[in-house]
Amino acid sequence: MARKKISEFRAKIILYKELGIDYAGVSIDAKNKDWEAACDGLSEKQSYVVKVDQGVKGRKKKGLVLLDRKKTEIVQDIKSLSLKGYNCFLIEEFLPHSDGESYFAIERTGSGNIVSYSPEGGIDIEQNADSVKKITQEEALLELPEKLSIKKEYLEKILKVFDECYFSFLEINPLVVIKSTPYLLDAAVLVDSAGEFFAQGAWSNNDIREYTGHEKSEEEIALQELSQNSQASFSFTILNKDGSVWTLLSGGGASIVVADEVTNLGMGKSLANYGEYSGNPNAEETYIYTKNVLSLMLRSNAPKKVLIIGGGVANFTDIRHTFKGVIQALGEFGDELRKNKVKVFVRRGGPHQEAGLSMMKKFLTDHKLLGQVTDQSMVLTDIVSLALKTIR
């Protein structure tokens, strides 16, 4: 199952609740017109930390963590960070400390949970990688009370919530212990995406944070909702909104092969998107998926564009059904695709492939969009090579 990052706010709500420690963090969504009202309850006397809470790594070094901020400064801080393209923020009480900062992490592996720790935590942990020790969680319960000055009972609670809330990875850096109380100054959590139901409300899909380097478009949001509401699987990531090579691929293996081949042929920077559909989606679902991909494709400023529709040999996905949805979407954008001189290259195999490929070839020929249509007799990388020749 996929590992997804949840907000630091939600991670700390879960962890501090289990530890029995009060937590007064404030989550801000700058897309909400009334977000400034959430700052009204802050104290004039207290100092705060303002953080971007959007799944971004290395925030402190990127200037996305502001320390020792007063209530009067926070609204402007968030407005300034919003101009950089962020919209999710976390406000916490600033905790001055002279005690040491340590590093603590747990990762779920095939051989059991592995704990990593170092007495030398903080933003320079990568430079102190030699100080990080990996041990089993059983060993952690024996070693860490002394090594990190944290009570065994707190460690037991963290390990308990790690399993019960279907965490796949937890990193606390830095961890500061003051008068026997642990403070999680920075916490990052990855959850098992299939564990939402079993987590029993501890976290939900609304808590997942995936920063792509740009604000999500309506199409990306629609595709995310499609995946959430379908028994099939849909994924989509924009790599270059002005790219010239667009893909509509079935199966994660095809996505990797096509992306690698585009890069091997020297056009990696032209690859517009990465993603796939799988799990036998119906015609309506592939229509929605294709429609949103084409909408983004036609907004690309690339002078030449190509669409690669591909995949391996399906085990049970009915090629006729998926292609019916794809063809319906292509038909709706036919005039714009022709104006953009888009050519479509198809390589697919699986149940009812002859009927599906015949439907596709006839449609593309009739609408003057045909690049090439082939079954598995052509290697997938070869169709990529043919497609790229049309835009070089």
Secondary structure as the mmCIF struct_conf table of DSSP 4:
data_model
#
loop_
_struct_conf.conf_type_id
_struct_conf.id
_struct_conf.beg_label_comp_id
_struct_conf.beg_label_asym_id
_struct_conf.beg_label_seq_id
_struct_conf.end_label_comp_id
_struct_conf.end_label_asym_id
_struct_conf.end_label_seq_id
STRN STRN1 ARG A 3 ILE A 6
HELX_LH_PP_P HELX_LH_PP_P1 SER A 7 SER A 7
HELX_RH_AL_P HELX_RH_AL_P1 GLU A 8 LEU A 19
TURN_TY1_P TURN_TY1_P1 GLY A 20 GLY A 20
STRN STRN2 VAL A 26 ASP A 29
TURN_TY1_P TURN_TY1_P2 ALA A 30 LYS A 31
BEND BEND1 ASN A 32 ASN A 32
TURN_TY1_P TURN_TY1_P3 LYS A 33 ASP A 34
HELX_RH_3T_P HELX_RH_3T_P1 TRP A 35 CYS A 39
TURN_TY1_P TURN_TY1_P4 ASP A 40 GLY A 41
BEND BEND2 LEU A 42 LEU A 42
BEND BEND3 GLU A 44 LYS A 45
STRN STRN3 TYR A 48 VAL A 52
BEND BEND4 GLN A 54 GLY A 55
BEND BEND5 LYS A 57 GLY A 58
TURN_TY1_P TURN_TY1_P5 ARG A 59 ARG A 59
HELX_RH_3T_P HELX_RH_3T_P2 LYS A 60 LYS A 62
TURN_TY1_P TURN_TY1_P6 GLY A 63 GLY A 63
STRN STRN4 VAL A 65 ARG A 69
HELX_RH_AL_P HELX_RH_AL_P2 LYS A 71 SER A 82
TURN_TY1_P TURN_TY1_P7 LEU A 83 GLY A 85
STRN STRN5 CYS A 88 GLU A 93
BEND BEND6 ASP A 99 ASP A 99
HELX_LH_PP_P HELX_LH_PP_P2 GLY A 100 GLU A 101
STRN STRN6 SER A 102 THR A 109
TURN_TY1_P TURN_TY1_P8 GLY A 110 SER A 111
STRN STRN7 GLY A 112 SER A 118
BEND BEND7 PRO A 119 GLU A 120
BEND BEND8 GLY A 122 GLY A 122
TURN_TY1_P TURN_TY1_P9 ILE A 123 ASP A 124
HELX_RH_3T_P HELX_RH_3T_P3 ILE A 125 SER A 131
STRN STRN8 LYS A 133 THR A 136
HELX_RH_AL_P HELX_RH_AL_P3 GLN A 137 LYS A 147
BEND BEND9 LEU A 148 LEU A 148
HELX_RH_AL_P HELX_RH_AL_P4 LYS A 152 GLU A 164
TURN_TY1_P TURN_TY1_P10 CYS A 165 TYR A 166
STRN STRN9 PHE A 167 ILE A 178
TURN_TY1_P TURN_TY1_P11 LYS A 179 SER A 180
STRN STRN10 THR A 181 LEU A 184
BEND BEND10 LEU A 185 ASP A 186
STRN STRN11 ALA A 187 ASP A 192
HELX_RH_3T_P HELX_RH_3T_P4 SER A 193 GLY A 195
TURN_TY1_P TURN_TY1_P12 GLU A 196 GLY A 201
BEND BEND11 ALA A 202 TRP A 203
HELX_RH_3T_P HELX_RH_3T_P5 ASN A 205 ASP A 207
STRN STRN12 ILE A 208 ILE A 208
BEND BEND12 GLY A 213 HIS A 214
HELX_LH_PP_P HELX_LH_PP_P3 GLU A 215 SER A 217
HELX_RH_AL_P HELX_RH_AL_P5 GLU A 218 GLN A 228
TURN_TY1_P TURN_TY1_P13 ASN A 229 ASN A 229
BEND BEND13 GLN A 231 ALA A 232
STRN STRN13 SER A 233 ILE A 238
BEND BEND14 LEU A 239 LEU A 239
TURN_TY1_P TURN_TY1_P14 LYS A 241 ASP A 242
BEND BEND15 SER A 244 SER A 244
STRN STRN14 VAL A 245 SER A 250
BEND BEND16 GLY A 251 GLY A 251
HELX_RH_AL_P HELX_RH_AL_P6 GLY A 252 ASN A 264
TURN_TY1_P TURN_TY1_P15 LEU A 265 GLY A 266
HELX_RH_3T_P HELX_RH_3T_P6 GLY A 268 SER A 270
STRN STRN15 LEU A 271 LEU A 271
STRN STRN16 ASN A 273 SER A 278
BEND BEND17 GLY A 279 GLY A 279
HELX_RH_AL_P HELX_RH_AL_P7 ALA A 283 ARG A 299
BEND BEND18 PRO A 303 LYS A 304
STRN STRN17 VAL A 306 VAL A 313
BEND BEND19 ASN A 315 PHE A 316
HELX_RH_AL_P HELX_RH_AL_P8 ILE A 319 GLU A 332
TURN_TY1_P TURN_TY1_P16 PHE A 333 PHE A 333
HELX_RH_AL_P HELX_RH_AL_P9 GLY A 334 LYS A 339
TURN_TY1_P TURN_TY1_P17 ASN A 340 LYS A 341
STRN STRN18 LYS A 343 GLY A 349
BEND BEND20 GLY A 350 GLY A 350
TURN_TY1_P TURN_TY1_P18 PRO A 351 HIS A 352
HELX_RH_AL_P HELX_RH_AL_P10 GLN A 353 ASP A 366
TURN_TY1_P TURN_TY1_P19 HIS A 367 LYS A 368
STRN STRN19 LEU A 370 THR A 374
TURN_TY1_P TURN_TY1_P20 GLN A 376 SER A 377
BEND BEND21 MET A 378 MET A 378
HELX_RH_AL_P HELX_RH_AL_P11 LEU A 380 LYS A 389
TURN_TY1_P TURN_TY1_P21 THR A 390 ILE A 391
#
